[in-house]
Amino acid sequence: MHALISDLFRHYGNDVLDRVTFKSCSETVKKIITIVADYMQESE
């Protein structure tokens, strides 16, 4: 999951989450998405 999301951030920047929708995700996956998104935004 980290590789998929971080690659989106690298290619499209921090605004990528405004253009991507995650559907039918479990609570665990939602937490992972949030953690990776936070990490990628801090690293820029």
PyMOL Python script that loads the backbone (N, CA, C, O; Angstrom):
from pymol import cmd

cmd.read_pdbstr("""\
ATOM      1  N   MET A   1       0.836  -1.184   0.000  1.00  0.00           N
ATOM      2  CA  MET A   1       0.000   0.000   0.000  1.00  0.00           C
ATOM      3  C   MET A   1       0.882   1.250   0.000  1.00  0.00           C
ATOM      4  O   MET A   1       0.612   2.209  -0.723  1.00  0.00           O
ATOM      5  N   HIS A   2       1.924   1.231   0.806  1.00  0.00           N
ATOM      6  CA  HIS A   2       2.816   2.386   0.884  1.00  0.00           C
ATOM      7  C   HIS A   2       3.404   2.714  -0.483  1.00  0.00           C
ATOM      8  O   HIS A   2       3.434   3.877  -0.886  1.00  0.00           O
ATOM      9  N   ALA A   3       3.867   1.699  -1.192  1.00  0.00           N
ATOM     10  CA  ALA A   3       4.480   1.935  -2.499  1.00  0.00           C
ATOM     11  C   ALA A   3       3.481   2.535  -3.483  1.00  0.00           C
ATOM     12  O   ALA A   3       3.838   3.426  -4.253  1.00  0.00           O
ATOM     13  N   LEU A   4       2.257   2.068  -3.470  1.00  0.00           N
ATOM     14  CA  LEU A   4       1.247   2.583  -4.392  1.00  0.00           C
ATOM     15  C   LEU A   4       0.935   4.048  -4.134  1.00  0.00           C
ATOM     16  O   LEU A   4       0.898   4.855  -5.062  1.00  0.00           O
ATOM     17  N   ILE A   5       0.714   4.385  -2.879  1.00  0.00           N
ATOM     18  CA  ILE A   5       0.333   5.755  -2.541  1.00  0.00           C
ATOM     19  C   ILE A   5       1.521   6.698  -2.666  1.00  0.00           C
ATOM     20  O   ILE A   5       1.382   7.799  -3.197  1.00  0.00           O
ATOM     21  N   SER A   6       2.679   6.282  -2.187  1.00  0.00           N
ATOM     22  CA  SER A   6       3.844   7.172  -2.253  1.00  0.00           C
ATOM     23  C   SER A   6       4.228   7.456  -3.699  1.00  0.00           C
ATOM     24  O   SER A   6       4.688   8.555  -4.009  1.00  0.00           O
ATOM     25  N   ASP A   7       4.045   6.484  -4.588  1.00  0.00           N
ATOM     26  CA  ASP A   7       4.331   6.709  -6.001  1.00  0.00           C
ATOM     27  C   ASP A   7       3.405   7.779  -6.584  1.00  0.00           C
ATOM     28  O   ASP A   7       3.840   8.607  -7.385  1.00  0.00           O
ATOM     29  N   LEU A   8       2.138   7.766  -6.188  1.00  0.00           N
ATOM     30  CA  LEU A   8       1.202   8.807  -6.629  1.00  0.00           C
ATOM     31  C   LEU A   8       1.670  10.188  -6.171  1.00  0.00           C
ATOM     32  O   LEU A   8       1.625  11.149  -6.938  1.00  0.00           O
ATOM     33  N   PHE A   9       2.117  10.282  -4.925  1.00  0.00           N
ATOM     34  CA  PHE A   9       2.604  11.560  -4.399  1.00  0.00           C
ATOM     35  C   PHE A   9       3.833  12.033  -5.164  1.00  0.00           C
ATOM     36  O   PHE A   9       3.954  13.216  -5.480  1.00  0.00           O
ATOM     37  N   ARG A  10       4.740  11.113  -5.460  1.00  0.00           N
ATOM     38  CA  ARG A  10       5.957  11.489  -6.186  1.00  0.00           C
ATOM     39  C   ARG A  10       5.644  12.003  -7.593  1.00  0.00           C
ATOM     40  O   ARG A  10       6.268  12.955  -8.062  1.00  0.00           O
ATOM     41  N   HIS A  11       4.689  11.379  -8.258  1.00  0.00           N
ATOM     42  CA  HIS A  11       4.376  11.760  -9.632  1.00  0.00           C
ATOM     43  C   HIS A  11       3.439  12.964  -9.736  1.00  0.00           C
ATOM     44  O   HIS A  11       3.569  13.767 -10.660  1.00  0.00           O
ATOM     45  N   TYR A  12       2.499  13.097  -8.799  1.00  0.00           N
ATOM     46  CA  TYR A  12       1.457  14.114  -8.947  1.00  0.00           C
ATOM     47  C   TYR A  12       1.435  15.163  -7.836  1.00  0.00           C
ATOM     48  O   TYR A  12       0.626  16.090  -7.888  1.00  0.00           O
ATOM     49  N   GLY A  13       2.296  15.038  -6.844  1.00  0.00           N
ATOM     50  CA  GLY A  13       2.367  16.031  -5.782  1.00  0.00           C
ATOM     51  C   GLY A  13       1.332  15.819  -4.687  1.00  0.00           C
ATOM     52  O   GLY A  13       0.542  14.876  -4.727  1.00  0.00           O
ATOM     53  N   ASN A  14       1.355  16.716  -3.712  1.00  0.00           N
ATOM     54  CA  ASN A  14       0.489  16.594  -2.533  1.00  0.00           C
ATOM     55  C   ASN A  14      -1.001  16.724  -2.846  1.00  0.00           C
ATOM     56  O   ASN A  14      -1.837  16.257  -2.073  1.00  0.00           O
ATOM     57  N   ASP A  15      -1.333  17.343  -3.955  1.00  0.00           N
ATOM     58  CA  ASP A  15      -2.747  17.528  -4.301  1.00  0.00           C
ATOM     59  C   ASP A  15      -3.400  16.270  -4.864  1.00  0.00           C
ATOM     60  O   ASP A  15      -4.588  16.282  -5.186  1.00  0.00           O
ATOM     61  N   VAL A  16      -2.648  15.204  -4.986  1.00  0.00           N
ATOM     62  CA  VAL A  16      -3.180  13.977  -5.583  1.00  0.00           C
ATOM     63  C   VAL A  16      -4.398  13.446  -4.822  1.00  0.00           C
ATOM     64  O   VAL A  16      -5.292  12.859  -5.431  1.00  0.00           O
ATOM     65  N   LEU A  17      -4.447  13.639  -3.529  1.00  0.00           N
ATOM     66  CA  LEU A  17      -5.578  13.115  -2.750  1.00  0.00           C
ATOM     67  C   LEU A  17      -6.872  13.836  -3.063  1.00  0.00           C
ATOM     68  O   LEU A  17      -7.953  13.324  -2.773  1.00  0.00           O
ATOM     69  N   ASP A  18      -6.778  15.024  -3.655  1.00  0.00           N
ATOM     70  CA  ASP A  18      -7.983  15.732  -4.087  1.00  0.00           C
ATOM     71  C   ASP A  18      -8.581  15.110  -5.346  1.00  0.00           C
ATOM     72  O   ASP A  18      -9.738  15.360  -5.684  1.00  0.00           O
ATOM     73  N   ARG A  19      -7.782  14.297  -6.036  1.00  0.00           N
ATOM     74  CA  ARG A  19      -8.211  13.709  -7.302  1.00  0.00           C
ATOM     75  C   ARG A  19      -8.431  12.201  -7.243  1.00  0.00           C
ATOM     76  O   ARG A  19      -8.886  11.609  -8.222  1.00  0.00           O
ATOM     77  N   VAL A  20      -8.116  11.572  -6.116  1.00  0.00           N
ATOM     78  CA  VAL A  20      -8.216  10.116  -5.979  1.00  0.00           C
ATOM     79  C   VAL A  20      -9.263   9.779  -4.928  1.00  0.00           C
ATOM     80  O   VAL A  20      -9.348  10.422  -3.882  1.00  0.00           O
ATOM     81  N   THR A  21     -10.064   8.751  -5.230  1.00  0.00           N
ATOM     82  CA  THR A  21     -11.073   8.281  -4.281  1.00  0.00           C
ATOM     83  C   THR A  21     -10.790   6.826  -3.938  1.00  0.00           C
ATOM     84  O   THR A  21     -10.594   5.997  -4.827  1.00  0.00           O
ATOM     85  N   PHE A  22     -10.769   6.522  -2.654  1.00  0.00           N
ATOM     86  CA  PHE A  22     -10.590   5.150  -2.191  1.00  0.00           C
ATOM     87  C   PHE A  22     -11.953   4.637  -1.758  1.00  0.00           C
ATOM     88  O   PHE A  22     -12.577   5.199  -0.859  1.00  0.00           O
ATOM     89  N   LYS A  23     -12.415   3.565  -2.399  1.00  0.00           N
ATOM     90  CA  LYS A  23     -13.745   3.033  -2.118  1.00  0.00           C
ATOM     91  C   LYS A  23     -13.651   1.632  -1.515  1.00  0.00           C
ATOM     92  O   LYS A  23     -12.735   0.868  -1.820  1.00  0.00           O
ATOM     93  N   SER A  24     -14.607   1.316  -0.661  1.00  0.00           N
ATOM     94  CA  SER A  24     -14.747  -0.021  -0.088  1.00  0.00           C
ATOM     95  C   SER A  24     -13.487  -0.488   0.636  1.00  0.00           C
ATOM     96  O   SER A  24     -13.127  -1.663   0.567  1.00  0.00           O
ATOM     97  N   CYS A  25     -12.824   0.423   1.323  1.00  0.00           N
ATOM     98  CA  CYS A  25     -11.623   0.077   2.073  1.00  0.00           C
ATOM     99  C   CYS A  25     -11.998  -0.293   3.507  1.00  0.00           C
ATOM    100  O   CYS A  25     -12.906   0.289   4.100  1.00  0.00           O
ATOM    101  N   SER A  26     -11.292  -1.254   4.034  1.00  0.00           N
ATOM    102  CA  SER A  26     -11.481  -1.605   5.437  1.00  0.00           C
ATOM    103  C   SER A  26     -10.895  -0.490   6.306  1.00  0.00           C
ATOM    104  O   SER A  26     -10.165   0.373   5.819  1.00  0.00           O
ATOM    105  N   GLU A  27     -11.220  -0.523   7.579  1.00  0.00           N
ATOM    106  CA  GLU A  27     -10.684   0.493   8.508  1.00  0.00           C
ATOM    107  C   GLU A  27      -9.164   0.419   8.563  1.00  0.00           C
ATOM    108  O   GLU A  27      -8.499   1.449   8.669  1.00  0.00           O
ATOM    109  N   THR A  28      -8.614  -0.770   8.495  1.00  0.00           N
ATOM    110  CA  THR A  28      -7.156  -0.937   8.517  1.00  0.00           C
ATOM    111  C   THR A  28      -6.522  -0.283   7.309  1.00  0.00           C
ATOM    112  O   THR A  28      -5.513   0.411   7.440  1.00  0.00           O
ATOM    113  N   VAL A  29      -7.088  -0.489   6.145  1.00  0.00           N
ATOM    114  CA  VAL A  29      -6.548   0.115   4.924  1.00  0.00           C
ATOM    115  C   VAL A  29      -6.675   1.633   4.985  1.00  0.00           C
ATOM    116  O   VAL A  29      -5.759   2.346   4.574  1.00  0.00           O
ATOM    117  N   LYS A  30      -7.799   2.134   5.491  1.00  0.00           N
ATOM    118  CA  LYS A  30      -7.972   3.589   5.641  1.00  0.00           C
ATOM    119  C   LYS A  30      -6.896   4.177   6.531  1.00  0.00           C
ATOM    120  O   LYS A  30      -6.368   5.250   6.240  1.00  0.00           O
ATOM    121  N   LYS A  31      -6.564   3.486   7.618  1.00  0.00           N
ATOM    122  CA  LYS A  31      -5.520   3.967   8.528  1.00  0.00           C
ATOM    123  C   LYS A  31      -4.165   3.976   7.837  1.00  0.00           C
ATOM    124  O   LYS A  31      -3.382   4.909   8.014  1.00  0.00           O
ATOM    125  N   ILE A  32      -3.885   2.947   7.055  1.00  0.00           N
ATOM    126  CA  ILE A  32      -2.614   2.890   6.333  1.00  0.00           C
ATOM    127  C   ILE A  32      -2.530   4.020   5.325  1.00  0.00           C
ATOM    128  O   ILE A  32      -1.484   4.656   5.193  1.00  0.00           O
ATOM    129  N   ILE A  33      -3.611   4.276   4.617  1.00  0.00           N
ATOM    130  CA  ILE A  33      -3.643   5.377   3.641  1.00  0.00           C
ATOM    131  C   ILE A  33      -3.363   6.696   4.338  1.00  0.00           C
ATOM    132  O   ILE A  33      -2.582   7.509   3.844  1.00  0.00           O
ATOM    133  N   THR A  34      -3.990   6.909   5.474  1.00  0.00           N
ATOM    134  CA  THR A  34      -3.787   8.150   6.229  1.00  0.00           C
ATOM    135  C   THR A  34      -2.345   8.291   6.688  1.00  0.00           C
ATOM    136  O   THR A  34      -1.757   9.366   6.572  1.00  0.00           O
ATOM    137  N   ILE A  35      -1.778   7.221   7.203  1.00  0.00           N
ATOM    138  CA  ILE A  35      -0.390   7.253   7.684  1.00  0.00           C
ATOM    139  C   ILE A  35       0.565   7.574   6.534  1.00  0.00           C
ATOM    140  O   ILE A  35       1.443   8.426   6.673  1.00  0.00           O
ATOM    141  N   VAL A  36       0.396   6.897   5.405  1.00  0.00           N
ATOM    142  CA  VAL A  36       1.279   7.125   4.261  1.00  0.00           C
ATOM    143  C   VAL A  36       1.102   8.538   3.716  1.00  0.00           C
ATOM    144  O   VAL A  36       2.084   9.207   3.394  1.00  0.00           O
ATOM    145  N   ALA A  37      -0.132   8.992   3.611  1.00  0.00           N
ATOM    146  CA  ALA A  37      -0.391  10.344   3.100  1.00  0.00           C
ATOM    147  C   ALA A  37       0.238  11.399   4.013  1.00  0.00           C
ATOM    148  O   ALA A  37       0.857  12.350   3.535  1.00  0.00           O
ATOM    149  N   ASP A  38       0.078  11.229   5.309  1.00  0.00           N
ATOM    150  CA  ASP A  38       0.703  12.166   6.262  1.00  0.00           C
ATOM    151  C   ASP A  38       2.216  12.167   6.126  1.00  0.00           C
ATOM    152  O   ASP A  38       2.852  13.220   6.109  1.00  0.00           O
ATOM    153  N   TYR A  39       2.776  10.983   6.030  1.00  0.00           N
ATOM    154  CA  TYR A  39       4.237  10.857   5.906  1.00  0.00           C
ATOM    155  C   TYR A  39       4.748  11.526   4.634  1.00  0.00           C
ATOM    156  O   TYR A  39       5.744  12.249   4.661  1.00  0.00           O
ATOM    157  N   MET A  40       4.062  11.282   3.528  1.00  0.00           N
ATOM    158  CA  MET A  40       4.504  11.854   2.257  1.00  0.00           C
ATOM    159  C   MET A  40       4.371  13.373   2.238  1.00  0.00           C
ATOM    160  O   MET A  40       5.195  14.054   1.627  1.00  0.00           O
ATOM    161  N   GLN A  41       3.358  13.907   2.889  1.00  0.00           N
ATOM    162  CA  GLN A  41       3.171  15.360   2.919  1.00  0.00           C
ATOM    163  C   GLN A  41       4.234  16.006   3.793  1.00  0.00           C
ATOM    164  O   GLN A  41       4.671  17.122   3.512  1.00  0.00           O
ATOM    165  N   GLU A  42       4.654  15.319   4.848  1.00  0.00           N
ATOM    166  CA  GLU A  42       5.695  15.866   5.730  1.00  0.00           C
ATOM    167  C   GLU A  42       7.061  15.831   5.068  1.00  0.00           C
ATOM    168  O   GLU A  42       7.903  16.687   5.335  1.00  0.00           O
ATOM    169  N   SER A  43       7.286  14.853   4.212  1.00  0.00           N
ATOM    170  CA  SER A  43       8.609  14.686   3.622  1.00  0.00           C
ATOM    171  C   SER A  43       8.892  15.674   2.498  1.00  0.00           C
ATOM    172  O   SER A  43      10.034  15.772   2.047  1.00  0.00           O
ATOM    173  N   GLU A  44       7.892  16.403   2.035  1.00  0.00           N
ATOM    174  CA  GLU A  44       8.097  17.346   0.938  1.00  0.00           C
ATOM    175  C   GLU A  44       8.457  18.702   1.430  1.00  0.00           C
ATOM    176  O   GLU A  44       8.664  19.614   0.629  1.00  0.00           O
TER     177      GLU A  44
END
""", "prot")
cmd.dss("prot")
cmd.show_as("cartoon", "prot")
cmd.util.cbc("prot")
cmd.orient("prot")
